[in-house]
Amino acid sequence: MKTRAAVVKSLGEEFVVQDIEVGEPLAGEVLVKVAAVGLCHTDLAAQHGHLPFPLPGVLGHEGAGTVVSVGEGVTKVKPGDKVAISFNNCGECPSCKSDDPAYCRNFMALNFAGVRSDGTSALSSEENGVGGHFFGQSSFAEHAIATERNVVVLPEDFDVTIAGPLGCGIQTGAGAVMNTFDLRPGQHLLVLGGGSVGMAAALAGAVRGLASTIVVEPVAARRQLALELGATHVIDPAAGPVDEQVRAIVPQGVDAVVDTTANAEVMQQGFSTLRTHGRMGIIAVPADPSSPLPVTAMAIQLAGASVVGIVEGDSNPDTFIPELVRLNQEGRFPYDRLITKVPFAQINEAIALQAKGEAVKVVLVHD
């Protein structure tokens, strides 16, 4: 069938909305009519070559919509179900079998190769083949082929147009606090960056009843929003060294730092705010994947600190996304306040809007 998709034809080029062909779902696959899809930094990293993906191709990995049809053997969902689509995983490796699918041994091949595991692609165009299956979905399109493993059923009364970001950015930030660090009441959290991932971490800090959740963000409107969403303190990095400002709030240092910036100077100052045996989580994708960690081994050793990488918030989407949906419906996790909806055809304008800080989380909505 034909569907409209936003295609990147070569590295660094803008998205072009055009018709492409999408095949029927094979065994274990699901065809989803996409209602809306989040715009994530990871999409832009692949667009500009900071992450591997074959072009021309269709990106998009925070899709949500309605199941149209299913392939052979699919029992998890049925046509008509509302679903959020998350990252793909194999279900067979030791990590997947240990309920740790974000660290699937086949993560890169299943999410970035641009093809199915058998080397075929569900996507094509009149001119040539099209890289697809980005994060097992390529949901910058009106229809997406996902797999049974990476779709999560939503409640019938849940607004599917806000569900997409749960599949990556929101679960990543919230999961860092609730899964990776499992922070508890009375503890202290520092969040570096007030984008959607950082805001989700701040929201999770409020859910967990932390003694302090401190958000560092240069944009004043985002600092104000962070306070409205439950952050106890906000810091303008232009007002002075971040570590000094944090220590003025929590003299003993924070229990955990969540970095969403990949900025070496910011990360270094964030590390300096840790208490003894504190933990720092690295989430953001750096522009240069070979860039070294801006903290010395001696500094880590003397502080008894831990620096950990965090993928997808250490989440199992099948259990964590429903938890976040429940918290949202209870009014305790209002992540939808981060969302600005933009028509899908305006994807390039939406990227500029988000880059200027005028939107925290853009969701591209189909007519």
N, C-alpha and C positions, 0 to 999 in steps of 0.2 A: 504494500500500500504506500501511497505518497503521504508525506507529512512535512510540515514546515520546521526548519531547524536553523540554529545559528551556527554557521560553519567558520572555523578559522582555517584559511587556505595556506598560510605560511607563517613562520615565526614572526611575532610582533605585529601582525596585521590585525585590523579591526574585524569584528564578527560580521559575517554577511548572512542575512536571513534569506533562505532559499528553500525550494522544494528538494527533498531527497526521498529515497526509497528505504522503507524499513520492512524487514522480513517478518514472517510469522514466528512465534516463539517455539523454540525447539524443546526437547525434553528438559525439564527442570527450570524452564524460563517462564517469564510473565510479561505480557504486553500491557503497558500502562498508558492510559490517556492522561497526560500531564496537565494538571490544573495550574500549577505554579512551581517555580524552582528558585532556590536561593542563589545569590551571587556570592561566591566565596573567593578569598585570596588564592586558594589552591588552583582554581580555574585560571586565574590570571598568571600564576606561576607557570602553568603548562602552556598557556598562550605565548609566553615570552621565552620558553625554553629552559626555565629554571627547574622544571621537572620533565621527565621524558614522556612524550606522547606523539604518535605518528600523525602527520598532517598531510593533506587536509583532514580535519576531524571535527567531531562534535564533542564538546566538553559538557560540563554541568553534572553536579553530583549531590544536589540537595533537592531532588525532585519529590513531588507528591501528587497524587491523583487517584484515578479510579481504574481498577483492573478491567481490561477489555476481554482478554482471553488468556488461557494458560496452556503450557505445553504438557506433554505426556508426563505422568507421574507426579504432577504438582497437587498437593493436598492442603498446603498451608493457607492458600487464598483461593478465592473463586471470583468469577466475573461479577462486577458490581461492588466489590469491597473497596473501601477507601484505604489507601496505603501511603506511608512515608517510605522513601527509598534511601538506604544507607550504603556503606561501603561493602564491597564483596569480600568473601572469604571462602576457603575451600571446605571447611567442616571436617577435614580428615587429618590434618597435621597435629602434632602434640599441643600447640597453642590453642587451636580451635577446640580440640577435645577437652582442654582444661578450662573451657569457658573464657578464653582470652583471645577472641577472634581478631582484635585490632592488631595483634602481633602474629597473624597468620604467616607461615613460612612462604606462602605463595602470594603475599599481598601485592608486591610490585607487578607480577605477571597478570594477576586477576584485575587489577585496578588501573594499570597504566600501559599495558601492551597494545591496546586499541583493537584487540580481537578476542574472540572466545579462546578457551584453552585448546580447541582443536585447530586454531589458526584462521577460522572464518570470521566474517563480520556480518552483523545483521543490517548494516547500513551501506548504502551505495548511492551514487549520483549518475547522471547521464554522462558526465565527463570522465569519472574515474572512481576508484574505491574511496571510501570514507572511513577514517579511523573512528571507532565507536567503543562501546562498552567501558567508557571512562567511569571508574568506580563501579563497574557493573551496571551502568545505566545510561550515560550520555544523555542527560535529561534537559539540555538546552534545545528542546524540541517539543512538538505537540504530542508525540508518542515516543515512548522509550521501551526498549527491551531490557528488563532486569532479570534477576534470578530469584528463585524461591527463597534462597538464603538471605538475600539482602532487601527484602520487602517486609514491612512491619504493618500489621493491620491496625487501623485507627478506629476509635469509636464512631458510630454512625452520625452522632451529633457534633463531632469535632470539625472545626473549620479547616478544610483541607488546604486552603490557600496560605495558611500560616504554618503548615506542618513540615514543609521541606527542610528548613534550617535545623530541625531536630536531627536530621540524618548525618550532619557533620559539625558545623560550627557551634551550635548550641550544646550538643552533647559533649563536644570536646572541652569547652570551657567549664560547664557544670561538672563533667566527669572528673576533671582535674581535682576539683575540690571534694567531690562526693565519693569518687572511686579511688583515684591515685593516692591522694593524701588522706582521705576519709576524716576530714577535719571535724572537730567536735566543739560544743559550746565552751566558751572561755578561751579558745585559741585565737591566734592573730594571723591574718592573711594580707599579703600585698599583691595587687594585680597591676602588672605593667602593661598599659595600653587599654583604652576604653572603646575598642571596636566591639563587634558582636561576640567574639570569643571571650574577651576580657569582661564584658558586661554579663555574660552568662556565668562566668566564675563569680562575679560579685553577687548575682542573684542567688547562686548556690550558697554563698557565704551567709546570706540572709536566711535561707532555708535552714541552714545548720545552726543558726543562732550564735555566730562567732562574736567574740568580745570586740574585735575590730576587723573591718574589711576596708582596706585602703586602696583606692584606685588612683594611679598616676596617668594623667591624660592632659595633653596640651590644649585641647579644644574646650572652651568654657561651657558650651552647651552640653557637651558630653559629660563633663564633670557634674553639672547640675542634674542631669538625667541619672547618673550613677547614684547620687544621694537620694533621689526620688525612688530608686529601685532597691534601696536597702544598704548601700555603702555607708559606713559610719564616718569616713573621712575621704577627702579627695585632695590630690596634690597637683599643682601646676609645676611641671619640671623647669619652667622658666624662672620660678621664684627662688631657686637655689638648688644645691646638690640634693638629689633625691634621698640619698641615705641619711643625710642630716635631718631632712624634714620628717622622714619616717621615725628616726630615733627620738625626735621631739614628741612624737605621739606614743610610741612604744619603746621606752628606753632600753628594755632588755632584748629587743629585737623580735621579729615575727617568726612564727612557726613555719610558714610556707610562703614561697614566692611563685607566682604564675607569670611567666614571661610570654607575651604575645607579640613582641616587637622584632625579635631577632637583631636588635641593635646592640652592638658590642658594648658601647659605653653605658647604655641603659641597663643591660644585663649585669655588668660589673657592679654598678651602684646597687642594683637590686640584691645581688649576692651579699653585699656588705651590710644589708639590713637583717640578715638571718641571725637568730639566736643560736647558741650552741646546739648542735645536733639538728639544726633546721634543714629544711628541704626546699630545693628549687626545681621547678618543672619547666622544661623548654618545649614550647608548642609550635611557634612560628617557623615557617619555611624560609631560610635565608636566601637572599638573592644569589649568593655564592655558596653552594652546598659544601665547598671545601674549607670554608672559613673556620678557624680554630676557636675553641671555647675561650672566651675572654676572662677566664678565671684560672689562676695557677693551681697546680696540684698541691702546693704547700698551703695555700689559702684554704682549700677544701679540707686538707688534713688537720690543720690547726683548729678549724671550727667544728671538726667532727661532722661536717655537713654532707649532704647528699645532693647530687645534681642528676636529675633523671629526664630522659626524653619521654614525651607523652604523645601517643597516637590515639586520636578519636576518644580522648578522655578515658582510656582503659575501659571502654564500654562494650557491653554486649547489647546491641541495639534491640534485640527481641525483648529484653527485660528493662533496659534503661529508658528507652523512648516511651514506653507505656507509663513508667514512673514519672517522667517529666510532663507527659500529657495530663496525668492525674493531678500533679502539683499545680499545673496551669489552670485546670478546671476548678481547683479549690481556691484559686486566687493567690497562691503562695509563690508562684513562679511565672510572673507576667512578662515572659520573654517577648510576647507579641508587641509590646511597647517599643521594641527596638526596630520593628519592621516598617519599611517604606515600600509600598507596592508601586511598581512601574510596569506599563505594558511591555510584553515580551519583545515586540518589534523595536523598542527603544533601548536595547541592551547596551549599545555603545554609550549612549547618553547616561544610562544608569551607572556604568563603570566610572564615568567622570564625576557623577554626583557623589558616589561613595568615596572616591579618591580625594575630593575636596572636603570631606568630613561633613557634608550636608545630609548624609544618611548614614545610620549606623549599620543597618542590615537591609540591603535591597532584596526584594523578592519580585521576580519577573512573573507576571500574571498573564495567562492566555485569555482571549476573549471568551 
